Amino acid sequence: MKTLYESENPACEPSNNCNIHLISKCNEEIDSRYCILDFDLANREVFDFVDLNLYISNDSIKKYNFICDIQLSVSTGLYRYPHGNYLGILNFI
């Protein structure tokens, strides 16, 4: 553990520990929980990363449901990076 602590290299790296989930375009009416996120994505450049945690409640159950039920008017990818300890998971679109 001491070697890991003193190392200049991170214990976890996004290239090895990142999960990617493809989100298909929703052809139905978008749930109101996702309207702000959907609007922001529609007005961004392609391949801009969006921190999903800015749109999610801090409540773990609401966060889980938000991610599981996500609806967007554009196809996108959800990048999830568990960076360890108490910090939780970084969620990007």
Buried (B, 14 or more C-beta within 10 A) or exposed (E): EEEEEEEEEEEEEEEEBBEEEEBEEBEEEBEEBBEEBBEBBEEEEEEEEBEBBEBBEEEEEEBEBBBEEBBBBBEBEBBBBEBEEEEBBBBBB
